Amino acid sequence: MNPTKRVEAAREAAERAYAPYSKFKVGAAIELNNGDIITGCNVENVSYGLSNCAERTAIYRAIAEGIDLSNVKAITIYTPTEQLHSPCGACRQVMAEFFSADTQVSSANRHDITHWTVGSLLPESFSF
C-alpha cells in the first residue's frame, strides 16, 4: 500500500474542487489492488443538497469507468486544513455499499494522517 501516493493524488484532486460557497476543498484517492488510482473532488451547488463529496465523486467515477470496486485497497481523503476530517455519514454508507468492511480509509491534511476501516466508521451500515 502506498499512502504517500494516495495523499498526493488526493491533494491534487482537492485543488480541482468546486467549492465557491464553503471554500472547503476536499480530494479523495482510491487505490486499487493493481496500484491504479481513481480520484474525485467535492463539487458544490448553490442548492447545497445537490453538492457531492469527494469520496462519492471518486466512487461514482470508478463505477462510471467500469472499475470493479471489489479490488479497492484503500481510500484517502485530503483537506488542506489544520484539522483532520472524517467522512460524512452519506460517504460512509456509500463506502460500505461498495468496499469491504476491512478496506482502509485514511484522512490526511498538511501535517498528519489517520486511518480507520470502513467497518469501524460505520459498524451498523444500512442494508436490505
trRosetta pair geometry for C-beta under 8 A, 3 or more apart (Angstrom, degrees):
i j d omega theta_ij theta_ji phi_ij phi_ji
1 31 6.9 119 -144 96 77 152
1 73 5.8 -176 -106 156 94 127
1 74 5.8 65 -146 -7 123 139
1 104 7.2 38 -143 37 157 151
2 5 3.9 29 124 17 120 118
2 6 6.5 145 98 -15 71 86
2 31 6.9 170 52 -126 83 155
2 35 7.4 43 13 -135 128 87
3 6 5.5 -58 -147 41 39 111
3 7 6.0 41 156 -24 72 104
3 74 7.5 -54 -92 111 75 157
3 76 6.6 127 -149 -82 75 141
3 106 6.2 100 -135 -50 112 177
3 108 7.9 143 173 -63 104 134
3 113 6.6 105 167 165 136 164
4 7 5.8 -51 -144 34 30 111
4 8 6.4 28 157 -16 63 107
5 8 6.0 -57 -149 38 28 109
5 9 6.4 25 154 -16 63 109
5 29 7.9 -150 124 142 68 150
5 31 7.2 90 93 -96 111 128
5 37 6.8 -140 143 -65 104 138
6 9 5.7 -58 -145 40 31 109
6 10 6.1 28 157 -17 67 109
6 29 4.4 177 -158 93 71 125
6 31 5.3 -76 -81 -40 114 118
6 37 6.8 -175 -103 -121 64 119
6 74 6.5 -62 -79 99 164 112
6 75 7.7 170 -162 -163 135 23
6 76 3.8 115 141 11 119 137
6 106 7.0 97 106 56 138 132
7 10 5.8 -58 -145 40 28 109
7 11 6.2 33 153 -24 64 106
7 29 7.5 -122 -50 35 14 138
7 76 5.7 -90 -74 154 54 153
7 78 6.0 115 -155 -83 63 123
7 106 7.7 -70 -74 115 88 133
7 108 4.6 -17 -124 56 107 174
7 113 6.7 -77 -89 -89 131 132
8 11 5.6 -50 -145 33 30 114
8 12 6.5 30 155 -17 63 104
9 12 5.8 -54 -150 36 31 110
9 13 6.4 32 150 -19 64 106
9 27 7.6 -163 124 148 55 125
9 29 3.8 102 94 -110 113 144
9 37 4.8 -109 -119 166 170 149
9 39 5.3 -140 161 -79 100 118
9 76 7.7 106 64 64 94 118
10 13 5.5 -52 -147 36 34 114
10 14 6.4 42 151 -26 65 101
10 27 4.1 147 179 109 59 101
10 28 5.6 -2 -124 -126 102 13
10 29 4.0 -108 -56 -8 82 103
10 39 6.8 -174 -92 -130 46 100
10 54 7.6 84 -152 156 91 143
10 76 4.9 -118 -30 104 147 97
10 77 6.3 175 -160 -148 145 16
10 78 3.6 137 122 -3 111 115
10 108 6.8 120 78 49 139 116
11 14 5.7 -49 -151 29 32 114
11 15 7.0 38 149 -23 60 98
11 27 6.0 -170 -70 54 9 147
11 78 4.8 -96 -71 149 58 163
11 80 7.4 91 -140 -72 85 94
11 108 7.8 -63 -59 99 95 123
12 15 5.7 -47 -159 24 37 116
12 16 7.3 26 148 -11 63 104
12 27 6.7 137 66 -152 41 163
12 39 7.2 -49 82 -134 95 163
13 16 5.8 -64 -160 38 40 107
13 17 7.3 67 142 -51 66 82
13 27 3.2 134 81 -148 92 111
13 28 6.4 -78 97 39 153 42
13 29 6.5 177 -2 -62 137 84
13 39 4.0 -159 -77 177 132 122
13 40 6.2 52 -172 72 143 20
13 41 4.5 -167 162 -64 86 92
13 54 6.6 113 128 -151 124 120
13 58 7.7 8 -159 -75 164 110
13 78 7.4 123 57 47 95 115
14 17 5.4 -17 -161 -19 45 119
14 25 4.6 104 180 138 86 101
14 26 5.7 -75 -114 175 96 11
14 27 3.2 -95 -42 -19 72 105
14 41 6.1 161 -97 -123 29 104
14 54 7.2 -21 -88 -100 72 152
14 78 5.2 -106 -32 95 135 102
14 79 6.8 168 -125 -109 145 34
14 80 6.0 158 132 -23 144 98
15 25 7.2 63 -85 162 22 148
15 27 7.3 4 5 -58 57 136
16 27 7.5 83 40 -98 84 110
16 41 5.0 -167 83 -16 86 160
17 25 3.9 162 53 -144 141 87
17 26 6.1 105 -96 43 149 47
17 27 6.6 -120 -48 -65 108 74
17 41 3.9 -143 -83 172 70 119
17 42 4.9 26 -144 54 117 76
17 43 7.1 -144 -157 -71 65 49
17 54 6.9 -53 -98 -80 113 109
18 41 7.3 109 4 114 65 117
18 42 7.4 -131 53 107 59 62
18 43 4.8 33 50 -132 110 67
18 44 5.9 -140 112 32 80 74
19 22 5.4 -63 -175 61 103 86
19 23 5.8 132 125 -109 107 12
19 24 5.6 -134 -173 58 147 47
19 25 5.0 -150 19 -78 142 66
19 26 7.8 105 -63 8 142 73
19 42 5.9 47 -72 93 109 112
19 44 5.1 96 -118 -10 50 126
20 23 7.6 14 -158 -71 19 61
20 44 6.5 -146 35 71 67 129
21 44 5.1 -148 27 154 108 151
21 46 7.0 152 -66 -106 134 51
21 48 7.1 -128 106 -95 162 97
22 44 6.4 179 12 -88 99 150
24 42 7.4 -8 103 67 81 157
24 79 7.2 -16 -174 -143 84 116
24 81 7.9 2 -140 -59 83 130
25 41 7.2 -20 -167 -165 84 110
25 42 6.8 -168 -147 45 42 108
25 79 7.2 148 86 -138 58 66
25 80 6.3 10 71 22 107 107
26 41 6.6 151 86 -157 58 62
26 42 4.5 63 49 -18 99 118
26 53 6.7 -25 84 -162 145 74
26 54 4.1 -134 116 -13 98 132
26 77 6.3 -14 -171 -170 106 97
26 78 7.0 151 -159 77 56 51
26 79 5.4 -25 -104 -88 77 86
26 85 7.6 -84 -107 76 120 141
27 39 6.5 -17 -174 -166 99 107
27 40 7.3 157 -159 85 56 44
27 41 5.1 -27 -104 -100 68 82
27 54 5.4 -175 -138 -149 14 148
27 77 7.3 156 84 -157 47 49
27 78 4.7 -12 62 57 95 102
28 39 6.6 152 84 -156 56 57
28 40 4.8 -9 58 60 105 89
28 41 7.3 -176 17 -81 75 34
28 53 7.9 64 -29 141 136 83
28 54 3.9 150 -13 136 101 101
28 55 4.7 152 -94 -85 160 49
28 57 6.9 144 40 60 120 91
28 58 4.3 -115 97 -14 115 140
28 75 6.1 0 -174 -177 104 103
28 76 6.9 164 -153 85 56 47
28 77 5.2 -19 -100 -101 83 68
28 78 7.5 -175 -79 17 35 74
29 37 5.3 -15 -169 -165 104 111
29 38 7.3 150 -156 75 52 42
29 39 5.1 -20 -99 -99 73 80
29 58 7.0 -158 -98 -122 18 151
29 75 7.0 166 84 -153 44 57
29 76 5.1 -8 56 56 93 94
29 78 7.6 30 -1 -9 102 111
30 37 6.9 147 74 -157 50 54
30 38 4.5 -12 56 58 106 95
30 39 7.6 -164 19 -76 72 32
30 40 8.0 36 -10 1 101 102
30 58 5.1 154 -16 153 108 126
30 59 7.1 114 -56 -79 146 59
30 62 6.2 -38 63 -56 154 141
30 72 5.8 -57 -172 -132 109 109
30 74 7.6 178 -151 94 50 42
30 75 4.9 -21 -100 -101 70 87
31 35 6.9 -26 -166 -142 97 30
31 36 7.5 152 -153 81 52 42
31 37 5.7 -24 -97 -98 66 75
31 72 7.4 103 77 -161 49 65
31 73 4.7 -50 102 60 96 111
31 74 5.1 11 45 55 108 82
31 75 7.5 -167 16 -80 70 37
31 76 7.6 39 -15 -3 104 100
32 35 6.9 -34 73 36 78 20
32 36 4.5 5 37 58 121 90
32 37 7.6 -144 8 -71 81 29
32 38 7.3 67 -34 -9 102 101
32 67 7.0 -113 -83 -171 137 123
32 71 4.9 27 -159 123 97 104
32 72 6.2 -63 -107 -102 57 43
32 73 6.2 96 169 -3 12 94
33 71 4.7 -99 11 -172 107 86
33 72 7.6 -21 -32 8 78 2
33 73 5.3 139 -81 -57 52 101
34 71 7.1 5 -6 167 89 132
38 58 5.4 127 119 -168 93 90
38 61 5.9 175 177 96 113 112
38 62 4.7 73 147 -77 172 98
38 65 7.4 -162 -120 39 128 144
38 67 6.5 -124 -59 13 149 171
39 58 5.8 -78 176 -107 20 106
39 61 7.7 -17 78 70 40 158
40 54 5.0 147 107 -173 88 60
40 55 6.9 142 76 -98 130 4
40 56 7.2 -140 138 78 158 37
40 57 3.1 161 -174 97 122 93
40 58 3.0 -129 2 -50 117 67
40 59 7.3 -49 -14 6 156 52
40 60 7.5 93 -108 44 146 82
40 61 5.5 -175 -80 2 105 130
41 54 5.0 -24 -141 -112 25 96
41 57 6.1 -50 49 80 34 158
42 51 6.9 18 -180 173 96 105
42 52 6.6 -177 -149 94 57 56
42 53 5.4 -29 -105 -140 95 36
42 54 4.7 -57 -44 -46 71 79
42 57 6.9 -162 -90 -11 30 135
43 51 6.5 -176 95 -155 54 66
43 52 5.0 11 52 51 94 96
43 57 6.4 115 -3 -87 105 136
44 48 7.1 -25 -160 -125 92 66
44 51 4.4 -12 -125 -115 52 118
45 48 6.7 178 75 -98 74 22
45 49 8.0 -53 70 63 115 42
45 50 3.9 -38 59 86 152 106
45 51 5.1 -154 19 -68 80 64
47 50 4.7 50 89 7 97 118
48 51 5.6 -24 -168 -10 53 117
52 56 5.5 -116 -173 85 93 117
52 57 5.4 111 129 -64 117 92
52 60 7.9 -51 -171 19 141 145
53 56 5.0 84 63 16 87 101
53 57 6.8 -146 96 -10 42 90
53 87 7.4 101 155 -150 153 84
53 88 6.1 -155 -75 26 154 119
53 90 6.9 151 5 83 133 111
53 91 5.1 -75 87 -67 152 121
54 57 5.5 -55 -145 35 31 115
54 58 6.4 30 158 -18 66 104
54 77 6.4 129 83 -133 126 89
55 58 6.0 -58 -155 35 28 108
55 59 6.4 23 151 -15 64 108
55 75 6.5 72 -134 161 95 142
55 77 6.2 -35 -67 -88 101 113
55 87 5.5 17 -24 -123 162 120
55 91 4.1 72 71 -151 139 126
55 94 7.1 143 121 76 105 123
55 95 6.7 -44 167 -58 129 108
56 59 5.5 -53 -142 40 37 111
56 60 5.9 32 160 -15 70 108
56 90 7.0 -24 -55 126 138 103
56 91 5.6 -118 -41 -105 91 81
56 94 5.3 59 -103 68 93 170
57 60 6.1 -58 -142 42 25 106
57 61 6.1 31 155 -24 62 109
58 61 5.6 -54 -146 34 28 114
58 62 6.5 31 154 -21 62 104
58 75 7.1 146 96 -139 146 115
59 62 5.8 -55 -154 32 31 112
59 63 6.6 29 150 -17 64 104
59 69 7.1 38 -148 -111 84 142
59 94 5.8 157 70 146 165 119
59 95 7.2 -135 -76 -85 145 59
59 98 5.8 144 -156 46 121 158
60 63 5.5 -50 -148 36 36 113
60 64 6.2 38 153 -20 67 105
61 64 5.7 -56 -147 38 31 112
61 65 6.3 21 155 -11 65 110
62 65 5.9 -64 -147 44 29 105
62 67 4.1 -74 -172 57 86 128
62 69 6.0 99 122 -79 135 97
63 66 7.8 46 177 -66 31 21
63 67 7.1 -81 -69 49 24 80
63 69 7.1 -21 -75 -36 78 123
63 98 7.8 -98 -66 -115 111 145
67 71 7.5 -109 172 54 88 113
68 71 5.1 68 94 1 96 109
69 72 5.4 1 -168 -29 66 115
69 98 4.3 -23 128 175 154 107
69 99 6.6 -90 161 -74 107 61
70 100 7.6 68 -143 -40 66 100
72 75 6.9 -6 -178 -45 126 92
72 98 7.5 73 -7 131 146 95
72 99 5.2 -68 71 -114 143 97
72 100 7.8 -178 65 13 98 82
72 103 5.6 18 106 -130 110 134
73 103 7.5 139 147 -141 17 85
73 104 7.3 -12 145 35 63 104
74 103 6.5 168 -102 -179 43 78
74 104 4.0 -20 -116 71 104 102
74 105 7.3 -174 -162 -75 75 28
74 106 6.5 28 172 -4 120 106
75 95 7.0 -120 29 -120 152 122
75 99 7.3 -94 -13 -77 122 156
75 103 7.0 40 2 150 94 116
75 104 7.5 179 31 96 55 62
75 105 5.5 -7 67 -116 94 69
75 106 7.3 -173 96 29 47 71
76 105 7.9 157 -89 -166 36 44
76 106 4.3 -18 -112 70 81 106
76 107 7.5 169 -161 -84 63 22
76 108 6.0 12 -178 0 110 114
76 113 7.8 -28 -143 -142 114 118
77 85 7.0 -93 121 83 130 90
77 87 6.4 175 -42 -71 156 84
77 105 7.5 16 -6 -179 105 87
77 106 7.0 -174 25 94 67 55
77 107 4.9 -18 66 -111 102 70
77 108 7.1 167 84 25 50 68
78 107 7.9 161 -83 -162 33 51
78 108 4.9 -22 -104 73 78 96
78 109 7.1 146 -158 -94 64 34
79 83 7.8 -23 92 79 133 67
79 84 7.7 142 45 -138 114 35
79 85 5.2 48 -2 18 150 123
79 107 7.6 -3 9 -171 100 95
79 108 7.9 166 27 88 59 50
79 109 5.5 -27 73 -103 77 87
80 109 7.0 128 -127 -157 17 75
80 110 6.2 61 -150 -56 59 99
81 85 7.1 57 51 -25 140 112
81 109 5.3 -75 66 -136 65 126
81 110 7.4 -164 64 -5 23 98
82 109 6.7 104 -152 152 7 151
82 110 7.2 -31 -93 36 45 114
82 111 7.5 14 -141 18 56 122
83 109 6.8 142 78 -67 23 161
84 107 4.8 107 -173 116 99 119
84 108 7.4 -34 -121 -118 97 11
84 109 5.5 -126 -85 -16 61 115
84 112 6.0 -80 -58 92 117 115
84 113 7.7 133 -111 -128 128 23
84 114 5.4 71 178 11 163 119
85 107 5.8 -155 67 -161 48 137
85 109 7.8 99 3 -67 81 109
86 107 5.9 -95 -91 -45 47 153
86 116 7.3 42 -131 -5 111 145
86 121 6.8 -178 -177 -128 119 113
87 91 3.9 -116 -177 93 114 126
87 92 5.2 147 102 -58 117 75
87 95 6.9 54 120 -12 171 138
87 105 6.7 -68 -11 -178 126 141
87 107 7.8 -150 -34 -76 69 114
87 121 6.5 39 49 -174 110 149
88 91 5.0 93 55 12 74 102
88 92 7.1 -131 100 -8 38 90
89 92 5.5 -53 -147 33 33 115
89 93 6.5 31 157 -18 66 103
89 122 7.8 115 -145 -97 63 116
90 93 5.9 -56 -152 35 31 109
90 94 6.4 27 153 -15 65 107
91 94 5.7 -54 -144 40 34 109
91 95 6.2 37 155 -20 67 104
92 95 5.8 -55 -148 37 29 111
92 96 6.3 30 152 -20 63 107
92 118 7.5 149 -156 -155 70 72
92 121 5.0 -143 -128 133 114 113
92 122 4.1 141 161 -49 115 127
92 125 7.4 -149 138 -101 90 102
93 96 5.5 -53 -148 35 32 113
93 97 6.6 40 150 -26 63 102
93 122 6.4 175 -75 -142 51 163
93 125 6.0 147 -124 -147 65 98
93 126 6.2 9 -138 29 117 103
94 97 5.4 -47 -152 27 36 118
94 98 6.7 0 162 7 66 109
95 98 6.6 -79 -147 51 29 87
95 99 5.0 -23 -179 26 74 122
95 103 7.2 -143 177 79 105 133
95 105 6.8 27 -168 -85 162 130
95 118 5.0 -150 134 -125 113 113
95 121 7.4 22 75 76 140 137
95 122 7.4 143 70 18 102 133
96 99 7.0 -55 -93 55 18 81
96 101 7.5 30 -131 -93 80 69
96 118 5.7 160 -85 169 63 114
96 119 7.9 107 -112 -84 95 48
96 122 5.0 -87 -55 85 134 136
96 125 3.7 -166 161 -114 162 160
96 126 8.0 116 91 40 140 60
97 125 7.7 -156 -52 168 59 140
99 103 3.9 -64 170 15 122 159
99 118 5.0 169 95 -58 118 157
100 103 5.1 128 60 -33 71 93
100 118 6.9 147 96 42 38 136
101 117 6.4 50 153 145 60 117
101 118 5.4 -130 -140 81 34 99
101 119 3.3 50 -176 -61 97 114
102 117 5.3 -41 -141 -153 37 136
102 118 7.3 -31 16 35 11 92
102 119 6.4 -3 -65 1 45 123
103 117 6.4 125 66 -159 41 76
103 118 4.8 35 56 -15 95 118
104 115 5.8 -27 -162 -160 103 111
104 116 7.6 141 -157 79 55 39
104 117 6.2 -53 -98 -101 42 65
105 115 7.1 140 77 -158 48 58
105 116 4.9 -22 66 68 100 89
105 117 6.6 123 12 -142 90 14
105 118 6.0 113 -31 -68 119 59
105 121 6.0 -14 48 -26 153 143
106 113 5.7 4 -177 -175 114 106
106 114 6.8 164 -152 83 66 39
106 115 4.9 -26 -98 -99 81 75
106 116 7.8 172 -82 24 37 63
107 113 6.9 167 85 -151 44 58
107 114 5.4 -8 56 56 92 88
108 112 7.0 -170 -144 96 58 45
108 113 4.2 -15 -98 -100 87 90
109 112 5.8 15 46 49 94 78
109 113 7.9 -172 20 -75 57 52
116 120 4.8 -136 -172 78 97 119
116 121 5.1 95 129 -53 144 97
117 120 4.7 92 51 6 81 100
117 121 7.1 -152 88 -4 43 87
118 121 5.9 -64 -152 39 31 109
118 122 6.6 -35 170 39 67 96
119 122 7.2 -90 -139 66 22 60
119 123 6.0 54 173 -104 68 61
120 123 6.7 11 -128 -64 25 92
122 125 4.6 63 135 -74 116 91
